[in-house]
Amino acid sequence: MTTVQSLELPEILLFTPRIFGDARGFFFESFNAREFSALSGLTFDFVQDNHSRSARHVLRGLHYQIRQPQGKLVRVTAGEVFDVAVDLRKSSPAFGRWISARLSAENKRQVWIPPGFAHGFLCLSEYAEVLYKTTDYYAPEHERCLLWNDPAIGIDWPLVGALPGLSAKDQMGAPLARAEVF
């Protein structure tokens, strides 16, 4: 059976699946709605699956949708990422705090990021493929980007002497003080 643990921000959940492996390879259930609900106490209809591939040091994020906010169940199928969520709920005692988890094809863990959080990740391996389920559809008109290196948030990205590969959109992210929040 899959196990679940709350991270330092208790709404962020880390799922570790039970892996069945032998000389032929492995098998595990990457998602089971009943088990997800039983372990988390949450019931969501996931409406979209997204798949990205990134090269080493590519940083994607920190993204969120101010309307049609998306909950995300994130996993890695190749490589490893440093996955980050930032609490953007103004009424939350954890507003502006961040949490991270290392997700990899090897550990097969998944992280649940509820609506109201910005999300991003840094590719730590030669390349990484990230799959994530969302609870609402992508709505580009509502998409926002939080500045990845805002000192007010202070994310400790493991970049070790490298600069991140960023899209133009991610370079123009808003600092927390000017960001639209929930």
C-alpha positions as CSV (number, residue, x, y, z in Angstrom):
1,M,0.0,0.0,0.0
2,T,1.1,3.5,-0.7
3,T,2.1,5.6,2.3
4,V,1.5,9.4,2.8
5,Q,3.2,12.0,4.9
6,S,2.4,15.7,5.5
7,L,5.4,17.9,4.9
8,E,6.3,21.1,6.9
9,L,3.3,22.8,5.2
10,P,0.6,20.2,6.2
11,E,-1.5,20.6,3.1
12,I,1.4,19.4,0.9
13,L,1.4,15.6,0.9
14,L,4.2,13.3,-0.2
15,F,3.0,9.9,-1.4
16,T,5.4,6.9,-1.6
17,P,4.0,3.9,-3.5
18,R,4.5,0.3,-2.8
19,I,6.7,-1.1,-5.5
20,F,6.5,-4.7,-6.7
21,G,9.8,-5.6,-8.3
22,D,11.8,-8.6,-9.4
23,A,14.4,-9.4,-12.1
24,R,12.0,-8.5,-14.8
25,G,11.4,-4.9,-13.6
26,F,8.8,-3.3,-11.4
27,F,5.1,-2.5,-11.1
28,F,3.2,0.0,-9.0
29,E,-0.1,1.9,-9.1
30,S,0.8,5.5,-9.9
31,F,-2.8,6.6,-9.1
32,N,-5.8,5.1,-7.5
33,A,-8.7,7.5,-6.7
34,R,-10.0,5.4,-3.8
35,E,-6.6,5.1,-2.2
36,F,-5.8,8.8,-2.8
37,S,-9.0,9.8,-1.1
38,A,-8.6,7.3,1.8
39,L,-5.0,8.4,2.5
40,S,-5.5,12.2,2.0
41,G,-9.1,12.7,3.0
42,L,-9.5,14.6,-0.4
43,T,-11.7,13.8,-3.3
44,F,-10.8,15.5,-6.6
45,D,-11.7,14.9,-10.2
46,F,-8.4,15.2,-12.2
47,V,-9.2,16.8,-15.6
48,Q,-5.9,17.1,-17.3
49,D,-2.5,15.3,-17.4
50,N,0.6,17.3,-18.3
51,H,4.0,16.0,-19.3
52,S,7.2,18.0,-19.6
53,R,10.8,17.2,-20.3
54,S,13.6,19.5,-19.1
55,A,17.4,19.6,-19.4
56,R,19.7,19.9,-16.4
57,H,19.4,23.2,-14.5
58,V,16.1,24.1,-16.3
59,L,13.9,25.8,-13.7
60,R,10.1,25.9,-14.5
61,G,7.9,28.1,-12.3
62,L,6.8,29.3,-10.0
63,H,3.4,29.0,-11.7
64,Y,-0.2,29.3,-10.5
65,Q,-3.7,30.3,-11.8
66,I,-5.4,33.1,-10.0
67,R,-8.8,31.9,-11.3
68,Q,-9.5,28.2,-11.9
69,P,-6.7,27.4,-9.5
70,Q,-5.2,24.0,-10.0
71,G,-4.4,21.3,-7.5
72,K,-1.5,19.2,-8.8
73,L,-0.4,15.6,-8.2
74,V,3.3,15.6,-9.5
75,R,5.6,12.8,-10.2
76,V,8.8,12.2,-12.2
77,T,9.2,9.3,-14.7
78,A,12.8,10.0,-15.8
79,G,15.6,11.8,-13.9
80,E,15.2,13.9,-10.7
81,V,13.8,17.3,-9.8
82,F,13.8,19.6,-6.8
83,D,10.0,20.3,-6.6
84,V,8.8,23.5,-4.8
85,A,5.4,24.8,-3.7
86,V,4.8,28.3,-2.2
87,D,1.8,29.1,-0.1
88,L,-0.1,32.1,-1.7
89,R,-3.2,32.0,0.5
90,K,-3.2,35.4,2.2
91,S,-5.3,34.1,5.1
92,S,-2.8,31.2,5.7
93,P,-0.4,31.4,8.7
94,A,2.1,29.9,6.2
95,F,1.6,32.6,3.6
96,G,4.8,33.1,1.5
97,R,6.5,30.0,3.0
98,W,7.9,27.3,0.6
99,I,8.4,23.6,0.8
100,S,10.4,21.3,-1.4
101,A,10.7,17.6,-2.1
102,R,13.1,15.6,-4.3
103,L,11.1,13.6,-6.8
104,S,12.8,11.1,-9.1
105,A,12.1,8.1,-11.3
106,E,14.0,6.1,-8.8
107,N,12.0,7.0,-5.6
108,K,8.7,7.1,-7.5
109,R,7.3,9.6,-5.0
110,Q,4.5,12.0,-5.8
111,V,3.7,15.3,-4.2
112,W,0.2,16.8,-3.8
113,I,0.1,20.5,-4.2
114,P,-3.4,22.0,-3.5
115,P,-5.0,25.0,-5.2
116,G,-3.7,28.2,-3.7
117,F,0.0,27.4,-4.1
118,A,2.6,28.4,-6.7
119,H,4.5,25.4,-8.1
120,G,7.9,25.0,-9.8
121,F,10.8,22.6,-10.2
122,L,14.5,22.5,-11.0
123,C,15.9,19.7,-13.1
124,L,18.8,18.1,-11.2
125,S,19.7,15.3,-13.6
126,E,20.8,15.3,-17.2
127,Y,17.2,15.5,-18.1
128,A,13.9,14.9,-16.3
129,E,10.4,14.1,-17.4
130,V,7.6,15.3,-15.1
131,L,4.0,14.2,-15.2
132,Y,1.3,15.9,-13.2
133,K,-2.5,15.6,-12.9
134,T,-4.5,18.8,-12.4
135,T,-7.8,19.5,-10.8
136,D,-8.8,22.2,-13.3
137,Y,-8.0,23.0,-16.9
138,Y,-5.1,25.2,-18.0
139,A,-6.4,28.8,-18.5
140,P,-3.6,31.0,-19.9
141,E,-5.5,34.2,-19.2
142,H,-5.4,33.4,-15.5
143,E,-1.9,32.1,-15.3
144,R,0.5,34.0,-13.1
145,C,4.2,33.5,-12.3
146,L,5.9,34.2,-9.0
147,L,9.6,35.3,-9.2
148,W,11.7,32.2,-8.7
149,N,14.5,34.0,-6.8
150,D,12.5,36.5,-4.8
151,P,14.5,37.1,-1.6
152,A,11.3,37.6,0.4
153,I,10.5,33.9,-0.2
154,G,14.2,32.7,-0.1
155,I,14.0,29.4,-1.9
156,D,17.3,27.6,-1.5
157,W,17.5,26.2,-5.1
158,P,20.3,23.6,-5.4
159,L,22.0,25.3,-8.3
160,V,25.6,24.8,-7.1
161,G,27.5,27.4,-9.3
162,A,25.1,27.2,-12.2
163,L,22.5,29.7,-13.5
164,P,19.0,28.2,-14.1
165,G,17.6,27.9,-17.6
166,L,14.5,30.0,-17.6
167,S,11.7,30.9,-20.0
168,A,11.1,34.5,-20.8
169,K,7.8,34.2,-18.8
170,D,9.7,32.8,-15.7
171,Q,12.3,35.5,-15.9
172,M,9.5,38.1,-15.6
173,G,7.8,36.6,-12.6
174,A,6.4,39.0,-10.0
175,P,7.9,39.2,-6.5
176,L,5.6,38.2,-3.7
177,A,5.0,41.8,-2.7
178,R,3.4,42.5,-6.1
179,A,1.9,39.1,-6.9
180,E,-1.8,38.5,-7.2
181,V,-2.6,36.0,-4.4
182,F,-5.5,34.1,-3.1
